[in-house]
């Protein structure tokens, strides 16, 4: 038994020496962390509020009969909030900001925004607060920049695209951009 103890002790001592530094390194790393940040410096009159840059709009379920009868589904409002607006440009040789235009872009389905998925015979129609209808890739009329923050009101609805209707789920991605003048 004495011989067995002599052969077992040296490997155990060696093992404890190897494990010790790993444990100490782990203890030193405790209390440390990492923060990743990103941002941008832009040359525009306004910034878009973070909660408004990417929105998901649930259009709910619409019976095919409603689309056949009314030609459209329910209207869903959405907003784009502009914040930190300033009319002065950083370069004094350029005129101050006065107006902006919003352009929505996506799959063009006869002047409407196309959808993908199982549903057929429908598209999306976007309208601004003044009743102007957005056409994919075409800017809406000019608007004046009026304050340090502004709410831009829009609505979206599912409409018939005059093709045969088929029930099913659908989805679409619509991008928007703002150009300042």
Long-range contacts (C-beta under 8 A, 24 or more apart in sequence): 43-89, 43-90, 44-97, 44-178, 44-180, 45-85, 45-86, 45-87, 45-97, 45-100, 45-145, 45-180, 46-82, 46-83, 46-84, 46-85, 46-86, 46-100, 46-145, 46-150, 46-178, 46-180, 47-82, 47-83, 47-84, 48-80, 48-81, 48-82, 48-83, 48-178, 49-81, 49-82, 49-83, 51-81, 52-79, 52-80, 52-81, 57-156, 59-156, 59-158, 62-158, 64-165, 64-167, 67-121, 67-122, 67-158, 67-159, 67-160, 67-165, 68-160, 68-165, 71-159, 71-160, 72-125, 72-157, 72-158, 72-159, 72-160, 73-122, 73-157, 73-158, 73-159, 74-157, 74-158, 75-155, 75-156, 75-157, 76-155, 76-156, 76-157, 77-153, 77-154, 77-155, 78-154, 78-155, 78-156, 79-151, 79-152, 79-153, 79-154, 80-151, 80-152, 80-154, 80-176, 81-149, 81-150, 81-151, 81-152, 82-149, 82-150, 82-151, 82-152, 82-178, 83-148, 83-149, 84-148, 84-149, 85-145, 85-147, 85-148, 85-149, 85-150, 86-148, 87-145, 97-145, 97-180, 97-181, 98-144, 98-145, 98-181, 99-142, 99-143, 99-144, 99-145, 99-180, 99-181, 100-142, 100-143, 100-145, 100-178, 100-179, 100-180, 100-181, 101-139, 101-140, 101-141, 101-142, 101-143, 101-178, 101-179, 101-181, 102-128, 102-134, 102-139, 102-140, 102-143, 102-152, 102-176, 102-177, 102-178, 103-134, 103-137, 103-138, 103-139, 103-140, 103-176, 103-177, 103-178, 103-179, 104-134, 104-136, 104-140, 104-174, 104-175, 104-176, 105-136, 105-137, 105-174, 105-175, 105-176, 105-177, 106-136, 106-172, 106-173, 106-174, 106-175, 107-136, 107-172, 108-135, 108-136, 108-137, 109-161, 110-161, 110-162, 111-135, 111-136, 112-136, 112-159, 112-161, 113-172, 113-174, 114-172, 115-158, 115-170, 115-171, 115-172, 116-170, 116-171, 116-172, 117-168, 117-169, 117-170, 117-171, 118-166, 118-167, 118-168, 118-169, 118-170, 119-166, 119-167, 119-168, 119-169, 119-170, 120-163, 120-164, 120-165, 120-166, 120-168, 121-160, 121-161, 121-162, 121-163, 121-164, 121-165, 121-166, 122-158, 122-159, 122-160, 122-161, 122-165, 122-170, 123-158, 123-159, 123-160, 123-161, 124-156, 124-157, 124-158, 124-159, 124-172, 124-174, 125-156, 125-157, 125-158, 125-159, 126-154, 126-155, 126-156, 126-174, 127-154, 127-155, 127-156, 128-152, 128-153, 128-154, 129-153, 129-154, 139-179, 142-181, 145-180
